Amino acid sequence: MKQLLLVIALFCAFSVSAQVAEDTTYFAKDSGQWFKVRAIQYANQNRNLNYEYIGDSIALYNYNLNAQSQRVADMAVEVQSVAKFTKELNQVSAINAQTRTASGKNFLDSLYSQNRDWYLTGTWVMRGEDSGTFAFTENAQGRLQYSFNGGTARNATPFGKQAVILTGYPITGKTTVLWFDGKNWMMRADSKLRIVRTSTARK
């Protein structure tokens, strides 16, 4: 019995010591080459670093173009809270900023270009807890914008076709995240608000 208790005690001690206190992933450059680094900090202060070789700055761009596009698509499938979605998209934006600095290329712009017609070639309406006419447009700089019920055009940040952040909706200072659901609409995580693409060509 004492031996069994000792084994249980040792197992519990190992479990506590192996608990992950922090798990972070970032990109680091060494001698002109980029690596993806995963740093795992355990509760017992031990630290583990894993390196994945990426390549030069163009390889970094191509890696994140594919990886972050898939990441956003996976998030859209997983029904999580609005706060969780927003945090994840902010992390994607931060990775995009780092990639743009390193390579001079913006993978979010590339994803938008690939899905530009989804936003601009069609007629949209808003439905749910708020309803009315809705439209996507581009400004002179080629940035995606939206307007609701013919109001002021405000900035929209697309993450390919999978998600879009509406800045200033429902009011100035607020943002709303909408997700592609695999059909002809994009909706908020709580399903109480959506924009519906009612046709594929503007009237």
C-alpha positions as CSV (number, residue, x, y, z in Angstrom):
1,M,0.0,0.0,0.0
2,K,2.8,2.4,0.8
3,Q,4.5,1.6,-2.5
4,L,1.2,2.4,-4.3
5,L,0.9,5.7,-2.5
6,L,4.5,6.5,-3.4
7,V,3.8,5.8,-7.1
8,I,0.7,8.0,-7.0
9,A,2.6,10.8,-5.3
10,L,5.4,10.6,-7.8
11,F,3.0,10.6,-10.7
12,C,1.1,13.6,-9.3
13,A,4.4,15.5,-8.8
14,F,5.4,14.8,-12.4
15,S,2.0,15.9,-13.7
16,V,2.3,19.2,-11.9
17,S,5.9,19.8,-13.0
18,A,5.0,19.0,-16.6
19,Q,2.1,21.5,-16.7
20,V,2.5,24.1,-19.5
21,A,2.6,27.6,-18.2
22,E,3.0,29.3,-21.6
23,D,3.0,28.1,-25.2
24,T,4.0,30.7,-27.8
25,T,4.9,30.6,-31.5
26,Y,6.8,33.2,-33.3
27,F,9.1,33.8,-36.3
28,A,12.8,34.5,-35.9
29,K,15.6,35.4,-38.4
30,D,19.1,34.0,-38.4
31,S,21.8,34.7,-41.1
32,G,19.1,35.8,-43.5
33,Q,16.9,32.7,-43.0
34,W,13.6,32.5,-41.2
35,F,12.5,29.9,-38.7
36,K,9.2,29.2,-37.0
37,V,9.9,28.9,-33.2
38,R,7.6,27.2,-30.7
39,A,8.6,28.0,-27.1
40,I,7.0,26.0,-24.4
41,Q,7.5,27.2,-20.8
42,Y,6.6,24.6,-18.1
43,A,5.4,25.4,-14.6
44,N,8.7,23.9,-13.2
45,Q,10.6,26.6,-15.2
46,N,11.9,24.1,-17.7
47,R,11.8,25.5,-21.3
48,N,11.6,23.7,-24.6
49,L,12.3,25.3,-28.0
50,N,11.4,23.7,-31.3
51,Y,12.6,25.2,-34.6
52,E,11.0,24.8,-38.1
53,Y,13.1,26.0,-41.0
54,I,11.1,28.3,-43.4
55,G,13.7,29.9,-45.7
56,D,14.2,33.4,-47.0
57,S,11.7,36.3,-46.8
58,I,9.8,35.1,-49.9
59,A,9.5,31.7,-48.4
60,L,8.2,33.3,-45.2
61,Y,5.5,35.1,-47.2
62,N,4.5,32.0,-49.1
63,Y,4.4,30.0,-45.8
64,N,2.1,32.5,-44.1
65,L,-0.1,33.0,-47.1
66,N,-1.0,29.3,-47.0
67,A,-0.8,28.7,-43.2
68,Q,-2.8,31.7,-42.1
69,S,-5.4,31.3,-44.8
70,Q,-6.0,27.8,-43.5
71,R,-5.9,29.0,-39.9
72,V,-8.7,31.5,-40.5
73,A,-10.7,28.8,-42.4
74,D,-10.3,26.4,-39.4
75,M,-11.4,29.1,-37.0
76,A,-14.6,29.8,-39.1
77,V,-15.5,26.1,-38.7
78,E,-14.9,26.1,-34.9
79,V,-17.8,28.0,-33.3
80,Q,-16.0,30.0,-30.6
81,S,-16.7,33.3,-28.8
82,V,-16.5,36.7,-30.5
83,A,-13.6,37.6,-28.2
84,K,-11.7,34.4,-29.1
85,F,-12.2,35.1,-32.8
86,T,-11.1,38.6,-32.5
87,K,-7.9,37.6,-30.6
88,E,-7.1,35.0,-33.2
89,L,-7.6,37.5,-36.1
90,N,-5.4,40.1,-34.4
91,Q,-2.6,37.5,-34.2
92,V,-3.0,36.8,-37.9
93,S,-2.7,40.6,-38.5
94,A,0.4,40.7,-36.4
95,I,2.0,37.9,-38.4
96,N,1.0,39.7,-41.6
97,A,2.8,42.9,-40.3
98,Q,6.0,40.9,-39.6
99,T,5.8,39.2,-43.0
100,R,5.2,42.5,-44.8
101,T,8.2,44.0,-43.0
102,A,10.5,41.1,-43.9
103,S,9.3,40.5,-47.5
104,G,7.6,43.7,-48.6
105,K,4.6,41.5,-49.5
106,N,1.2,41.5,-47.7
107,F,-0.5,38.1,-47.6
108,L,-3.8,39.5,-46.4
109,D,-3.9,41.7,-49.5
110,S,-3.2,38.6,-51.6
111,L,-6.0,36.7,-50.0
112,Y,-8.4,39.6,-50.5
113,S,-7.3,39.8,-54.2
114,Q,-8.1,36.1,-54.6
115,N,-11.6,36.7,-53.1
116,R,-12.3,40.3,-54.3
117,D,-15.4,39.3,-56.4
118,W,-17.0,37.6,-53.4
119,Y,-17.3,41.1,-51.8
120,L,-17.7,43.4,-54.7
121,T,-19.6,41.5,-57.4
122,G,-23.0,41.0,-55.8
123,T,-25.9,42.5,-53.9
124,W,-25.9,42.3,-50.1
125,V,-28.4,42.8,-47.3
126,M,-28.1,42.7,-43.5
127,R,-30.5,40.5,-41.6
128,G,-31.1,39.6,-37.9
129,E,-31.1,41.9,-35.0
130,D,-30.3,44.7,-37.4
131,S,-31.6,44.8,-41.0
132,G,-31.3,46.9,-44.1
133,T,-29.3,47.5,-47.2
134,F,-25.6,46.7,-47.1
135,A,-22.8,47.2,-49.6
136,F,-19.1,46.6,-50.1
137,T,-17.0,49.0,-52.1
138,E,-13.4,49.9,-52.6
139,N,-11.8,53.3,-52.0
140,A,-9.2,55.0,-54.2
141,Q,-6.4,53.1,-52.5
142,G,-8.1,49.7,-53.2
143,R,-9.1,49.2,-49.6
144,L,-12.3,47.3,-48.9
145,Q,-15.1,49.4,-47.3
146,Y,-18.7,48.8,-46.3
147,S,-21.8,50.9,-45.8
148,F,-25.1,50.2,-44.1
149,N,-28.4,51.7,-45.2
150,G,-26.5,54.1,-47.5
151,G,-24.6,55.6,-44.6
152,T,-20.9,56.6,-44.4
153,A,-18.4,54.2,-45.9
154,R,-16.3,52.6,-43.2
155,N,-13.3,50.3,-43.3
156,A,-13.6,46.6,-43.6
157,T,-10.7,44.2,-43.0
158,P,-11.1,41.0,-45.0
159,F,-9.3,37.7,-44.2
160,G,-9.7,36.1,-47.5
161,K,-13.3,35.0,-47.9
162,Q,-13.5,33.4,-44.5
163,A,-13.9,36.4,-42.3
164,V,-14.2,40.2,-42.3
165,I,-14.0,42.8,-39.6
166,L,-16.4,45.7,-39.9
167,T,-14.8,48.8,-38.2
168,G,-17.3,51.2,-36.7
169,Y,-20.2,48.8,-36.6
170,P,-22.7,49.1,-34.9
171,I,-21.3,52.4,-33.6
172,T,-18.0,54.3,-33.8
173,G,-15.3,52.7,-31.7
174,K,-16.8,49.2,-32.0
175,T,-16.0,46.4,-34.4
176,T,-18.0,43.4,-35.6
177,V,-16.5,40.1,-36.9
178,L,-18.5,38.1,-39.5
179,W,-17.6,34.6,-40.7
180,F,-18.3,32.8,-44.0
181,D,-20.6,29.9,-43.3
182,G,-20.0,28.0,-46.5
183,K,-23.2,29.2,-48.3
184,N,-24.1,32.7,-49.4
185,W,-23.8,34.7,-46.2
186,M,-21.4,35.7,-43.4
187,M,-22.6,35.8,-39.8
188,R,-21.6,36.8,-36.4
189,A,-20.5,34.0,-34.0
190,D,-23.8,34.2,-32.0
191,S,-25.8,33.8,-35.3
192,K,-27.9,36.8,-34.4
193,L,-26.5,39.0,-37.2
194,R,-25.6,38.1,-40.8
195,I,-25.0,39.7,-44.2
196,V,-26.6,37.8,-47.1
197,R,-25.4,37.8,-50.7
198,T,-28.7,37.9,-52.5
199,S,-27.3,37.9,-56.1
200,T,-24.0,37.5,-57.9
201,A,-24.1,40.7,-60.0
202,R,-24.8,44.2,-59.1
203,K,-28.1,45.7,-60.3
